[in-house]
């Protein structure tokens, strides 16, 4: 089954029909920003007791639609939002209206506190029960936490520090807190509407599956879920219906039953999306990168090679040492044993990232928000942040040269940016990631270290990022890349190494999803009930 090519819906917008069980409906909702139509006459409906995916590329309007539902932004007058029996002008939706209608929101940043207990995290936003003398009633707080832990099947105890829970259990704590923040702790939440924004973006496959199992249990009890995600495999497996937005317009709504990933990807991108072809190559006599018995805080005797022009993937579960491996090569984390060689010459990573940059090494970290992205600086400044010395002359920055080169990079790497002097925060997530990748590729690196390079970006931007990486390899860069999604590694890696507990345990030269899944989960010890933060 393929998605419809024109605007269609499973449940056409209009007056509620007798017996229709619709939890949320948008009718002819429009949102304008200066120079931008964020939502253009969008209509969609979400049936009660289902998991409804809301998809679209970065800048498609899905986040704006959610903000309108939350009452965070006001739509233009004339559209209508129906929340169960509540019908309100889209311009008049407020957080209080949304909350009264049962809407609850859990964001990609869960807003939980790792060092606090499960009970404390469940109380935040709800408030602590108190005694008659206005002290915290710890027994009541503990009792409420026990009830919610049982209700939401959270793998932990009230006094367990949150960082000791698995990633999926932490997400469940955030979900339980969102659904149970009513003044009456025993008030029913079964009819609530839960909006989840990229809940599995940072989760490996096994943790994501655990979260979806719990979400399905909630939905079976009457909760309605609206899910925003870029992981199309998960959408097709775990949701009932999918709505696609593109350029602020409704494209289609359809059942996920029988839907193909290719059809869904092309609806989101608005064009044919093809995986990059692997390039036939022969092993080099001297590899670009060689690690010999490298050890550190989270690595145990890692040995590997990457040739110039080769893309090598690293697969492993949370805590396997994937990110530590790249950080150690770049000099961010200390190396205690072993040798690292570039083109046959040993390099001293103990001198830190600046020395590795001089040796032609580039590193794109997983946490771009805090470790790579300067949101308050301009697009130009972000693009050229790794090349500032080029533009410092005569005691001042040559901003005209900066601006010229930044514009050239925007064109070269297909970044959608109307003006390089706009703040970085004005770009969509996918275009921000392209800026960060272009920052390093403009230096023509010998070695490119990429940690989750397409995490949280839409299918169109992901295809562009794959192309950028493949083109860098074709020009001679060696690429070492990690990704939580096995299909991503299988798509464009020449080889994939399996990392477990800080050691390379196997390698596959013809990666596919089934082979990688079997290799990563081969050891039963990799299925702990709980897992500490790596």
C-alpha positions as CSV (number, residue, x, y, z in Angstrom):
1,X,0.0,0.0,0.0
2,X,1.3,3.5,-0.8
3,X,0.2,6.8,0.6
4,X,-2.3,8.8,-1.3
5,X,-0.8,11.2,-3.8
6,X,-3.3,14.0,-2.9
7,X,-4.7,15.4,0.3
8,X,-6.8,12.7,1.9
9,X,-7.8,11.7,5.4
10,X,-9.0,8.5,7.0
11,X,-11.6,10.6,8.8
12,X,-12.4,13.7,6.7
13,X,-12.5,16.9,8.6
14,X,-16.0,18.2,9.4
15,X,-18.7,18.1,12.1
16,X,-18.4,15.1,14.4
17,X,-20.7,12.4,13.1
18,X,-22.9,10.5,15.6
19,X,-20.9,7.8,17.3
20,X,-17.5,9.2,16.0
21,X,-14.9,8.9,18.6
22,X,-12.4,11.6,17.9
23,X,-10.0,12.9,20.6
24,X,-8.5,15.8,18.6
25,X,-9.4,17.5,15.4
26,X,-7.9,20.5,13.7
27,X,-10.1,22.2,11.0
28,X,-8.7,24.8,8.6
29,X,-5.9,25.9,11.0
30,X,-3.5,28.5,9.7
31,X,-0.5,30.1,11.5
32,X,1.5,32.9,10.0
33,X,4.9,34.3,11.0
34,X,6.6,37.3,9.3
35,X,7.5,36.0,5.8
36,X,6.5,32.4,6.6
37,X,3.3,30.4,6.5
38,X,4.0,27.8,9.2
39,X,0.5,26.2,8.8
40,X,-1.6,26.6,5.7
41,X,-5.3,25.6,6.2
42,X,-4.4,22.4,8.0
43,X,-7.1,19.8,8.9
44,X,-6.5,16.5,10.6
45,X,-8.2,14.3,13.2
46,X,-6.9,11.8,15.8
47,X,-9.2,8.9,16.9
48,X,-9.4,8.2,20.6
49,X,-7.5,5.2,21.9
50,X,-5.0,5.1,19.0
51,X,-1.3,6.0,18.4
52,X,-1.3,8.6,15.7
53,X,2.0,9.6,14.2
54,X,2.5,13.2,13.0
55,X,5.4,13.3,10.5
56,X,7.1,15.8,8.3
57,X,10.5,17.2,7.5
58,X,12.1,19.9,9.5
59,X,10.1,23.0,8.9
60,X,7.0,21.1,7.8
61,X,4.7,22.6,10.5
62,X,4.3,19.6,12.8
63,X,6.0,21.4,15.8
64,X,3.8,24.5,15.1
65,X,0.7,22.3,15.1
66,X,1.6,20.8,18.4
67,X,2.3,24.3,19.8
68,X,-1.2,25.4,18.7
69,X,-2.7,22.4,20.4
70,X,-0.8,23.3,23.6
71,X,-1.9,26.9,23.4
72,X,1.8,28.0,23.3
73,X,1.2,29.9,20.1
74,X,-2.0,31.3,18.7
75,X,-3.2,30.4,15.3
76,X,-5.0,32.8,13.0
77,X,-8.7,33.4,13.7
78,X,-11.1,31.2,11.8
79,X,-9.6,27.8,12.3
80,X,-11.2,25.4,14.8
81,X,-9.6,23.0,17.3
82,X,-11.9,20.2,18.7
83,X,-10.7,18.5,21.9
84,X,-13.3,15.9,22.6
85,X,-16.5,17.8,23.4
86,X,-14.6,21.1,23.6
87,X,-14.8,23.2,20.4
88,X,-12.8,26.4,20.3
89,X,-11.4,28.9,17.8
90,X,-7.8,28.0,17.1
91,X,-6.8,31.5,18.0
92,X,-8.3,31.1,21.5
93,X,-6.6,27.9,22.6
94,X,-4.6,28.5,25.8
95,X,-2.5,26.2,28.0
96,X,-5.4,26.1,30.5
97,X,-7.9,25.1,27.7
98,X,-5.5,22.3,26.5
99,X,-4.9,21.1,30.0
100,X,-8.6,21.0,30.9
101,X,-9.2,18.9,27.7
102,X,-6.7,16.3,28.9
103,X,-3.7,17.2,26.7
104,X,-0.3,16.3,28.2
105,X,3.1,16.8,26.6
106,X,6.4,15.0,26.9
107,X,9.3,16.6,25.0
108,X,12.4,15.0,23.6
109,X,14.3,16.7,26.5
110,X,12.3,14.8,29.2
111,X,12.8,17.4,31.8
112,X,13.8,14.8,34.4
113,X,16.5,15.1,37.1
114,X,19.0,12.2,37.1
115,X,20.3,12.7,40.6
116,X,16.8,12.8,42.2
117,X,14.7,9.8,43.1
118,X,11.9,8.4,41.1
119,X,9.5,9.7,43.7
120,X,10.9,13.2,43.5
121,X,10.7,13.2,39.7
122,X,7.1,12.1,39.8
123,X,6.3,14.9,42.3
124,X,7.8,17.7,40.3
125,X,5.0,19.7,38.7
126,X,2.4,17.9,40.8
127,X,3.7,19.1,44.2
128,X,4.6,17.2,47.3
129,X,2.0,16.0,49.8
130,X,2.4,17.8,53.1
131,X,1.6,17.2,56.7
132,X,-0.6,19.4,58.9
133,X,2.5,21.5,59.8
134,X,3.4,22.1,56.2
135,X,6.3,19.6,56.1
136,X,6.7,17.1,53.2
137,X,4.7,13.9,53.9
138,X,7.3,11.4,52.8
139,X,5.1,8.5,53.4
140,X,2.4,9.9,51.1
141,X,4.9,10.8,48.4
142,X,6.4,7.3,48.6
143,X,2.9,5.7,48.5
144,X,1.9,7.8,45.4
145,X,5.1,6.9,43.7
146,X,4.5,3.2,44.3
147,X,1.0,3.5,42.8
148,X,2.3,5.2,39.7
149,X,5.3,2.8,39.3
150,X,2.8,-0.1,39.3
151,X,0.3,1.6,37.0
152,X,2.9,2.6,34.4
153,X,5.1,-0.6,34.8
154,X,8.2,1.5,35.7
155,X,11.2,-0.7,36.4
156,X,12.4,0.9,39.6
157,X,11.5,1.8,43.2
158,X,10.4,5.2,44.7
159,X,13.8,5.7,46.2
160,X,15.8,4.7,43.2
161,X,17.9,7.5,41.7
162,X,16.7,8.2,38.2
163,X,20.1,7.7,36.6
164,X,20.0,4.1,37.7
165,X,17.0,3.4,35.5
166,X,17.2,2.4,31.9
167,X,16.5,5.2,29.3
168,X,13.1,3.8,28.5
169,X,12.1,3.7,32.2
170,X,13.2,7.4,32.5
171,X,10.9,8.2,29.6
172,X,8.1,6.4,31.4
173,X,8.6,8.5,34.5
174,X,8.2,11.6,32.4
175,X,5.0,10.1,30.8
176,X,3.6,9.2,34.2
177,X,4.3,12.6,35.6
178,X,2.6,14.3,32.6
179,X,-0.5,12.2,32.8
180,X,-0.8,12.4,36.6
181,X,-0.4,16.0,37.4
182,X,-4.0,16.7,38.3
183,X,-4.7,18.1,41.8
184,X,-6.6,14.9,42.7
185,X,-3.9,12.1,42.6
186,X,-6.6,9.5,42.0
187,X,-8.2,11.3,39.1
188,X,-8.5,9.1,36.0
189,X,-6.0,9.7,33.3
190,X,-7.2,7.0,30.9
191,X,-8.9,9.5,28.7
192,X,-5.8,11.7,28.5
193,X,-4.2,12.8,25.2
194,X,-0.4,12.3,25.3
195,X,1.8,14.2,22.8
196,X,5.3,12.7,22.5
197,X,8.0,14.6,20.7
198,X,10.8,12.3,19.5
199,X,10.6,10.1,22.6
200,X,13.0,7.5,21.2
201,X,15.5,9.8,19.3
202,X,18.3,9.0,21.7
203,X,17.3,5.4,22.5
204,X,18.8,2.2,21.1
205,X,16.4,-0.2,19.4
206,X,15.8,-2.4,22.5
207,X,15.0,0.5,24.8
208,X,12.7,2.0,22.1
209,X,10.8,-1.2,21.9
210,X,10.4,-1.3,25.7
211,X,8.9,2.2,25.6
212,X,6.5,1.3,22.8
213,X,5.4,-1.8,24.7
214,X,4.5,0.4,27.6
215,X,2.9,3.0,25.4
216,X,0.7,0.4,23.8
217,X,-0.4,-0.7,27.2
218,X,-1.5,2.8,28.0
219,X,-3.4,3.2,24.8
220,X,-5.2,-0.1,25.4
221,X,-6.4,1.5,28.6
222,X,-7.9,4.4,26.8
223,X,-5.1,7.0,26.4
224,X,-4.7,8.6,23.0
225,X,-1.1,9.2,21.8
226,X,0.2,11.7,19.2
227,X,3.7,10.7,18.3
228,X,6.3,12.9,16.5
229,X,9.2,10.8,15.2
230,X,11.8,10.6,12.4
231,X,12.2,6.9,12.8
232,X,10.0,5.5,10.1
233,X,10.5,1.8,11.0
234,X,9.1,2.5,14.5
235,X,6.2,4.5,13.1
236,X,5.1,1.7,10.8
237,X,5.5,-1.0,13.5
238,X,3.9,0.8,16.4
239,X,1.4,3.3,15.3
240,X,-2.2,3.0,13.9
241,X,-2.4,6.1,11.7
242,X,0.0,8.6,10.2
243,X,-0.4,12.2,9.1
244,X,2.2,13.8,6.9
245,X,2.7,17.6,6.7
246,X,5.0,19.3,4.2
247,X,5.7,23.0,3.9
248,X,2.9,23.8,6.3
249,X,0.3,21.9,4.4
250,X,-1.5,18.6,5.1
251,X,-0.3,16.0,2.6
252,X,-2.1,12.9,3.7
253,X,-3.5,10.8,6.6
254,X,-3.6,7.1,6.2
255,X,-3.6,3.8,8.2
256,X,-0.1,2.4,8.7
257,X,-1.4,-1.0,7.9
258,X,0.4,-2.2,4.7
259,X,2.2,1.1,4.3
260,X,5.8,1.0,3.0
261,X,8.7,2.9,4.3
262,X,9.7,4.0,0.8
263,X,6.2,5.5,0.2
264,X,6.2,7.2,3.5
265,X,9.7,8.7,3.1
266,X,8.8,10.1,-0.3
267,X,5.6,11.7,1.0
268,X,7.6,13.4,3.7
269,X,10.4,14.5,1.4
270,X,8.2,15.3,-1.6
271,X,10.6,13.6,-3.9
272,X,12.2,10.3,-4.6
273,X,14.6,9.3,-1.8
274,X,17.4,6.9,-2.7
275,X,20.1,5.4,-0.6
276,X,23.7,6.3,-1.6
277,X,25.5,3.5,-3.5
278,X,28.5,1.9,-2.0
279,X,31.7,2.4,-3.9
280,X,33.8,-0.6,-4.8
281,X,37.3,-0.2,-3.2
282,X,40.4,-2.2,-2.3
283,X,42.2,-2.1,1.1
284,X,45.1,0.3,1.3
285,X,48.6,-0.8,2.2
286,X,48.7,1.8,5.0
287,X,45.3,2.6,6.5
288,X,44.4,6.2,7.2
289,X,43.5,5.4,10.8
290,X,44.9,2.6,12.9
291,X,44.1,1.9,16.6
292,X,46.2,-0.7,18.3
293,X,45.1,-2.0,21.8
294,X,43.6,1.4,22.7
295,X,42.2,1.5,26.3
296,X,40.6,4.2,28.4
297,X,37.9,4.7,31.0
298,X,35.3,2.9,28.8
299,X,37.5,1.2,26.2
300,X,39.3,-2.1,26.6
301,X,42.0,-2.9,24.0
302,X,40.3,-1.6,20.9
303,X,42.1,-2.3,17.6
304,X,40.7,-1.3,14.2
305,X,41.6,0.3,10.9
306,X,39.9,2.7,8.5
307,X,41.2,3.3,5.0
308,X,41.1,6.6,3.2
309,X,37.7,6.7,1.3
310,X,36.2,4.1,3.6
311,X,33.1,4.5,5.9
312,X,33.3,2.2,8.9
313,X,30.3,2.0,11.3
314,X,30.3,1.3,15.0
315,X,27.3,-0.6,16.4
316,X,26.6,-1.3,20.0
317,X,24.1,-0.9,22.8
318,X,24.0,2.1,25.2
319,X,27.1,1.8,27.4
320,X,29.1,-0.2,24.8
321,X,31.6,2.6,24.4
322,X,30.5,3.9,21.0
323,X,30.8,7.6,21.8
324,X,33.9,7.1,24.0
325,X,35.7,5.6,21.1
326,X,35.3,8.7,18.9
327,X,35.9,11.0,21.8
328,X,39.1,9.2,22.6
329,X,40.4,9.4,19.0
330,X,39.7,13.1,19.0
331,X,41.4,13.7,22.3
332,X,38.3,14.6,24.3
333,X,38.7,11.6,26.6
334,X,41.9,10.3,28.0
335,X,43.7,7.2,26.5
336,X,45.4,5.0,29.0
337,X,46.9,2.4,26.7
338,X,47.6,1.7,23.0
339,X,48.6,3.6,19.9
340,X,46.7,5.8,17.4
341,X,48.2,6.3,14.0
342,X,47.2,8.5,11.1
343,X,48.7,7.5,7.7
344,X,51.2,5.4,9.5
345,X,52.4,8.1,11.9
346,X,51.6,8.0,15.6
347,X,49.6,10.9,17.0
348,X,49.4,12.1,20.6
349,X,45.8,12.5,21.4
350,X,46.8,13.6,24.9
351,X,47.5,17.0,23.3
352,X,43.8,17.5,23.0
353,X,41.3,18.3,20.2
354,X,43.3,21.4,18.9
355,X,46.2,19.2,18.0
356,X,43.9,16.6,16.4
357,X,42.3,19.4,14.3
358,X,45.8,20.4,13.1
359,X,46.3,16.8,12.1
360,X,43.2,16.9,9.9
361,X,40.7,15.2,12.2
362,X,37.1,16.4,12.5
363,X,34.6,15.4,15.2
364,X,30.8,15.8,15.2
365,X,29.5,14.9,18.7
366,X,26.1,13.3,19.5
367,X,24.9,16.1,21.7
368,X,25.0,18.9,19.2
369,X,22.9,21.3,21.3
370,X,25.6,21.6,24.1
371,X,28.8,20.5,22.4
372,X,28.7,21.8,18.8
373,X,25.8,24.2,18.2
374,X,26.2,27.9,19.0
375,X,22.4,28.7,18.8
376,X,22.8,32.4,19.6
377,X,25.5,33.0,17.0
378,X,24.8,33.5,13.3
379,X,24.8,30.8,10.7
380,X,28.0,32.3,9.3
381,X,29.7,32.2,12.7
382,X,28.6,28.5,13.1
383,X,29.8,27.5,9.7
384,X,33.2,29.0,10.2
385,X,33.7,28.3,13.9
386,X,36.4,25.7,13.1
387,X,38.3,28.0,10.7
388,X,38.4,31.3,12.5
389,X,42.2,31.7,11.9
390,X,41.6,32.0,8.2
391,X,39.7,35.3,8.7
392,X,41.8,37.0,11.4
393,X,44.1,39.5,9.7
394,X,45.6,42.8,10.8
395,X,44.1,42.6,14.2
396,X,40.5,42.2,13.1
397,X,38.1,39.7,11.6
398,X,37.5,40.0,7.8
399,X,33.8,39.7,7.9
400,X,33.3,40.3,4.2
401,X,35.4,37.2,3.4
402,X,33.5,35.3,6.1
403,X,30.2,36.2,4.6
404,X,31.3,35.3,1.1
405,X,32.7,31.9,2.1
406,X,29.6,31.2,4.3
407,X,27.3,31.8,1.4
408,X,29.4,29.5,-0.8
409,X,29.1,26.7,1.8
410,X,25.3,27.2,2.1
411,X,25.1,26.7,-1.6
412,X,27.6,23.8,-1.8
413,X,25.9,21.8,1.0
414,X,22.3,22.6,0.2
415,X,21.5,24.4,3.4
416,X,18.2,26.2,3.4
417,X,19.2,29.6,4.9
418,X,17.8,32.8,3.5
419,X,20.7,34.9,5.1
420,X,23.9,33.7,6.7
421,X,23.7,36.5,9.3
422,X,20.5,35.1,10.8
423,X,20.8,33.3,14.1
424,X,21.6,29.6,14.0
425,X,18.4,29.0,16.0
426,X,16.3,30.2,13.1
427,X,17.1,27.0,11.1
428,X,15.3,23.7,11.2
429,X,17.0,20.8,13.0
430,X,18.1,19.2,9.8
431,X,19.6,22.4,8.4
432,X,21.4,23.0,11.7
433,X,23.0,19.6,11.4
434,X,24.0,20.3,7.8
435,X,25.7,23.5,9.1
436,X,27.7,21.5,11.7
437,X,28.7,18.9,9.2
438,X,29.6,21.6,6.6
439,X,31.8,23.3,9.3
440,X,34.1,20.3,9.3
441,X,33.9,19.3,5.7
442,X,35.0,22.7,4.6
443,X,38.3,21.9,6.2
444,X,38.8,18.8,3.9
445,X,39.5,16.5,6.9
446,X,41.7,13.4,6.6
447,X,39.5,11.7,9.3
448,X,35.9,12.3,10.0
449,X,34.5,11.1,13.3
450,X,30.6,11.2,13.3
451,X,28.5,10.4,16.4
452,X,24.8,10.0,15.4
453,X,25.1,12.3,12.4
454,X,21.5,12.2,11.4
455,X,19.8,11.9,14.9
456,X,16.6,13.8,15.1
457,X,16.5,15.0,11.4
458,X,13.9,14.2,8.8
459,X,14.2,11.7,6.0
460,X,15.0,14.3,3.4
461,X,17.8,16.0,5.4
462,X,19.0,12.5,6.3
463,X,19.5,11.6,2.7
464,X,21.4,14.9,2.1
465,X,23.6,14.1,5.1
466,X,24.4,10.7,3.8
467,X,25.3,12.2,0.4
468,X,27.6,14.8,2.1
469,X,29.4,12.0,4.0
470,X,29.7,9.8,0.9
471,X,31.1,12.7,-1.1
472,X,33.7,13.4,1.7
473,X,34.8,9.8,1.5
474,X,35.0,9.9,-2.3
475,X,37.4,12.8,-1.9
476,X,39.6,10.7,0.4
477,X,38.4,11.2,3.9
478,X,38.3,8.2,6.2
479,X,35.0,8.1,8.1
480,X,34.3,6.4,11.5
481,X,30.6,6.7,12.4
482,X,28.2,5.6,15.1
483,X,24.4,5.3,15.0
484,X,21.7,3.7,17.1
485,X,19.6,2.8,14.1
486,X,20.9,-0.3,12.4
487,X,19.3,0.5,9.1
488,X,21.3,3.8,9.0
489,X,24.6,1.9,9.4
490,X,23.5,-0.7,6.8
491,X,22.6,2.0,4.4
492,X,25.9,3.6,3.8
493,X,28.7,1.9,5.7
494,X,31.3,-0.3,3.9
495,X,32.0,-2.2,7.1
496,X,30.5,-2.3,10.6
497,X,32.3,-3.2,13.8
498,X,30.3,-4.5,16.8
499,X,31.4,-2.9,20.1
500,X,30.5,-4.5,23.4
501,X,31.6,-3.4,26.9
502,X,34.4,-1.3,25.3
503,X,35.8,-4.0,23.1
504,X,35.4,-4.9,19.4
505,X,33.8,-8.3,19.3
506,X,33.0,-8.8,15.6
507,X,32.8,-7.3,12.2
508,X,30.5,-7.5,9.2
509,X,31.7,-6.6,5.7
510,X,28.2,-6.7,4.1
511,X,26.0,-5.0,6.7
512,X,22.3,-5.4,6.8
513,X,19.8,-4.8,9.5
514,X,19.2,-8.5,10.4
515,X,22.9,-9.3,10.6
516,X,23.6,-6.2,12.8
517,X,20.7,-7.0,15.1
518,X,21.9,-10.5,15.6
519,X,25.5,-9.4,16.2
520,X,24.6,-6.7,18.7
521,X,22.2,-8.8,20.7
522,X,24.2,-12.0,20.5
523,X,25.2,-11.8,24.2
524,X,22.3,-12.3,26.7
525,X,24.2,-10.2,29.2
526,X,23.3,-7.2,27.0
527,X,19.7,-7.4,28.1
528,X,19.8,-6.0,31.6
529,X,16.7,-5.1,33.4
530,X,18.2,-1.7,34.3
531,X,21.2,0.1,33.0
532,X,23.2,3.0,34.4
533,X,23.9,6.0,32.4
534,X,27.1,5.5,30.4
